[in-house]
Amino acid sequence: QGRPVTTDELIRRLAAEGAAPRVAPIPRRLALALGPALAALALGVGGALGVRPDLPGYALTEPGLLKFLGAAGAAAAGIALAAALARPDPARRGWAPALGLLAAVLAGAAALVATAETTAPLAAAARGALDCVWPVPLLAAPPLAAGLLALRAGAPRRPALAGAAAGLAAGALAAIAYALWCPADDPVLV
């Protein structure tokens, strides 16, 4: 039996064995868990909130593209980071593309806000935010719950960081739902 084994040493030994996992890999578990969560988002937007009437034309405008592509990029980065962080030996090579994508999204958002002229006074934009933004946390709850459930099968060294990455993905998916129904297009809200 010998000396006691530390948690870090046990994780290193298990990772070095490279035995085939008995459960589905984390990326697959995330994909399977997010399917029903995305269906719940679609029902929430389509059934309860409605879709903005100008959606086909709006989706091709600068604010529309930023809302949809920016949120999709942030969601992809969050999912990739959560999947990488769910392992006891996270592959650092998976982080660079995810963090690069997230940085590009943030740079695009900052550029739009910095160069766009606001179409409404700040007080009016704030009222629009209150009208549109309150459902976002509710819309983020199903994907967050699904992501955290999928991450339970992992063995992250830093569970809070893996959960934060799942939260980033959930918030970004909720932002896509927000963009489908909220007619407020002031750069402050994009």
Disulfide bonds with the S-S distance in Angstrom:
Cys132-Cys182 1.82
